[in-house]
Amino acid sequence: MQTFYKICLILMIVGGINWGLIGLFQFDFVGWLLGGSASLWSRIVFTLVGAAAIGGIPCLFTEQVTGE
């Protein structure tokens, strides 16, 4: 499960940076990189970021996720 949470965190960071760019500069980096916000690839990335956010919810309720 450790790898799953790391992947979720990476996707959430990508999504957070993208939202920050949209908020500050009105620039959708993922959309720009993948052919527009409505392209199939952009929609797949947006869906994966949303799924990662949902998958990361259990981290809020555990004491330690690092697996030490």
C-alpha positions in Angstrom: 0.0 0.0 0.0 2.9 2.3 0.5 3.5 2.7 -3.2 -0.2 3.4 -3.8 -0.1 6.3 -1.4 3.1 7.7 -2.9 1.5 7.6 -6.4 -1.6 9.3 -5.0 0.6 12.0 -3.4 2.4 12.6 -6.6 -0.8 13.0 -8.6 -2.3 15.3 -5.9 0.8 17.5 -6.1 0.5 17.7 -9.9 -3.1 18.6 -9.5 -2.4 21.2 -6.8 0.3 22.8 -8.9 -2.0 22.9 -11.9 -4.8 24.5 -9.9 -2.3 27.0 -8.5 -1.2 28.0 -12.1 -4.9 28.3 -13.1 -5.6 30.5 -10.1 -2.6 32.7 -10.4 -2.0 32.9 -14.2 -5.1 31.4 -15.8 -2.8 28.8 -17.3 -3.8 25.2 -17.4 -0.5 23.4 -17.7 -2.0 19.9 -18.0 -4.3 21.1 -20.7 -1.5 22.9 -22.5 0.8 19.9 -22.3 -1.8 17.3 -23.4 -3.6 19.2 -26.2 -6.3 21.3 -24.4 -8.5 20.9 -21.4 -11.1 18.9 -23.3 -8.7 16.4 -24.9 -9.0 12.8 -24.0 -5.5 12.7 -22.4 -6.1 15.8 -20.2 -9.4 14.3 -19.1 -7.6 11.1 -18.2 -5.0 13.0 -16.1 -7.8 15.0 -14.4 -9.7 11.8 -13.6 -6.5 10.2 -12.2 -5.8 13.3 -10.0 -9.4 13.2 -8.7 -9.2 9.4 -8.0 -5.8 10.0 -6.2 -7.4 12.6 -4.0 -10.2 10.1 -3.1 -7.6 7.3 -2.6 -5.5 9.6 -0.3 -8.4 10.2 2.1 -7.4 7.3 4.4 -4.1 9.0 5.1 -6.0 11.6 7.1 -7.2 8.9 9.5 -4.0 6.9 10.1 -1.2 7.8 12.5 1.6 6.7 10.3 1.7 5.9 6.6 5.5 5.8 6.1 5.8 2.1 6.8 8.8 2.3 9.0 
